[in-house]
Amino acid sequence: QVQLLQSGGGLVQAGGSLRLSCVISGRSLRVHAMGWFRQAPGKEREFVASISRSGENRDYADSVKGRFTISREDARNAVYLQMNSLRPEDTAVYYCAAELSSDYYAAGSRSPGQYEYSGQGTQVTVSS
């Protein structure tokens, strides 16, 4: 049984930083492209960032480009989202997701429906 366990998140002031972690169990991380999504109250889930199986290629939403960094550590079956210069509009529940991918070099999809597994979600709140 594949599970994604998230940690990190919390409350931070605008301009601050947080790091989210996501560990996969039940299968090696190596076969998955990985993504992070977020969902604010009353809004649809939106793409934040993704990374390829190789770790070489990343994709970011325009709203987080230059502030957030996605990375992966296959030896630990973990993927991370480093969030800097946080803004109140970044407040949301953040989800990691795993996409079974045959393309070693393609970043994960921007569509949450393309991912087979998702974490439990973690709250990020940025105060102004």
Disulfide bonds with the S-S distance in Angstrom:
Cys22-Cys96 2.06
